[in-house]
Amino acid sequence: MLTHPTHDRLLALGLTGIASALEEQRRSTAFDTLSFEERLGLLVDREAAERDGKKLASRLKFAALRQDASANTSVIGIWICARRAASTAVSWRILRMAVGSPGMKTC
C-alpha cells in the first residue's frame, strides 16, 4: 500500500481523524490481530470523535463562556448535555443554560 499518497488524499478530503488513526495503526503491531471491519470501525470512530471535538470547541467559543474561578460548570458536563440533545437548537439552549447557571452539573 502506498502510505503517503493515501495519507495525503485523506487530508485533502478533510478526514484528518482517519489519517492520524491510520498512521497510528500502521506504526503499531497491536492492531494486527484485528479484522478489517474492526480496524475500519476504529478509524471511523476516531474521525467522528475529532469532528465532535471540533464542533464542541466552536460552540464553546461561540458561547463565550466566562472564565470565572467560582463557576463550577465543567466542560465535560456541558459536552455530555449537548451530546444528549437531539437537535442543534436544543444543544445551544443547553449551552446557554450552563453558562447562565454555574452550579449546573447534570442535565
C-alpha positions as CSV (number, residue, x, y, z in Angstrom):
1,M,0.0,0.0,0.0
2,L,1.3,3.5,-0.8
3,T,1.0,5.2,2.5
4,H,2.0,8.7,1.7
5,P,-0.5,9.2,-1.2
6,T,-3.2,7.6,0.8
7,H,-2.4,9.8,3.8
8,D,-2.3,12.9,1.7
9,R,-5.6,12.1,0.0
10,L,-7.3,11.6,3.4
11,L,-6.0,15.0,4.5
12,A,-7.2,16.6,1.2
13,L,-10.7,15.1,1.8
14,G,-10.7,16.6,5.3
15,L,-10.5,13.2,7.0
16,T,-7.8,14.2,9.5
17,G,-9.1,11.8,12.2
18,I,-8.9,8.8,9.9
19,A,-5.5,9.9,8.6
20,S,-4.0,10.2,12.0
21,A,-5.6,6.9,13.2
22,L,-4.4,5.1,10.1
23,E,-0.8,6.3,10.8
24,E,-1.1,5.0,14.4
25,Q,-2.4,1.7,13.3
26,R,0.3,1.4,10.7
27,R,3.1,2.0,13.3
28,S,1.7,-0.3,16.0
29,T,1.6,-4.1,15.9
30,A,-1.3,-4.1,18.4
31,F,-3.8,-3.8,15.6
32,D,-2.5,-6.7,13.6
33,T,-4.9,-9.2,15.3
34,L,-8.0,-7.1,14.5
35,S,-10.2,-7.9,11.5
36,F,-10.6,-5.4,8.6
37,E,-14.0,-4.4,9.9
38,E,-12.7,-3.8,13.4
39,R,-9.9,-1.6,12.2
40,L,-12.2,0.3,9.9
41,G,-14.6,0.8,12.8
42,L,-11.7,2.3,14.9
43,L,-10.8,4.7,12.0
44,V,-14.4,5.9,11.7
45,D,-14.8,6.3,15.4
46,R,-11.7,8.4,15.6
47,E,-12.9,10.6,12.8
48,A,-16.3,11.0,14.5
49,A,-14.6,11.9,17.8
50,E,-12.4,14.5,16.2
51,R,-15.4,16.1,14.4
52,D,-17.4,16.1,17.7
53,G,-14.4,17.8,19.4
54,K,-14.2,20.4,16.8
55,K,-17.9,21.1,17.0
56,L,-17.7,21.4,20.8
57,A,-14.8,23.7,20.6
58,S,-16.5,26.1,18.2
59,R,-19.7,26.0,20.2
60,L,-17.9,26.8,23.4
61,K,-16.0,29.6,21.7
62,F,-19.3,31.0,20.3
63,A,-21.0,30.7,23.7
64,A,-18.2,32.9,25.2
65,L,-18.0,31.1,28.5
66,R,-16.9,33.1,31.5
67,Q,-13.5,32.2,32.9
68,D,-14.8,32.6,36.5
69,A,-12.9,30.8,39.3
70,S,-16.2,30.4,41.1
71,A,-18.0,28.7,38.2
72,N,-18.5,25.0,38.9
73,T,-19.6,24.2,35.4
74,S,-17.3,21.7,33.8
75,V,-16.7,21.5,30.0
76,I,-17.3,17.7,30.2
77,G,-20.7,18.3,31.8
78,I,-21.7,20.7,29.1
79,W,-20.4,18.3,26.4
80,I,-22.4,15.4,27.9
81,C,-25.6,17.6,28.0
82,A,-25.0,18.7,24.4
83,R,-24.4,15.2,23.2
84,R,-27.7,14.1,24.7
85,A,-29.6,16.8,22.9
86,A,-31.4,15.7,19.7
87,S,-31.2,18.9,17.8
88,T,-28.8,21.8,17.4
89,A,-31.3,24.2,18.8
90,V,-31.6,22.1,22.0
91,S,-27.8,21.9,22.2
92,W,-27.5,25.7,22.0
93,R,-30.2,26.1,24.7
94,I,-28.3,23.7,27.0
95,L,-25.0,25.5,26.5
96,R,-26.7,28.8,27.3
97,M,-28.3,27.4,30.4
98,A,-25.0,26.0,31.5
99,V,-23.3,29.4,31.0
100,G,-26.1,31.2,32.9
101,S,-26.1,28.8,35.9
102,P,-22.6,28.0,37.2
103,G,-24.0,25.3,39.6
104,M,-25.4,23.2,36.8
105,K,-23.7,19.8,36.8
106,T,-26.1,17.4,35.0
107,C,-28.9,17.6,32.5
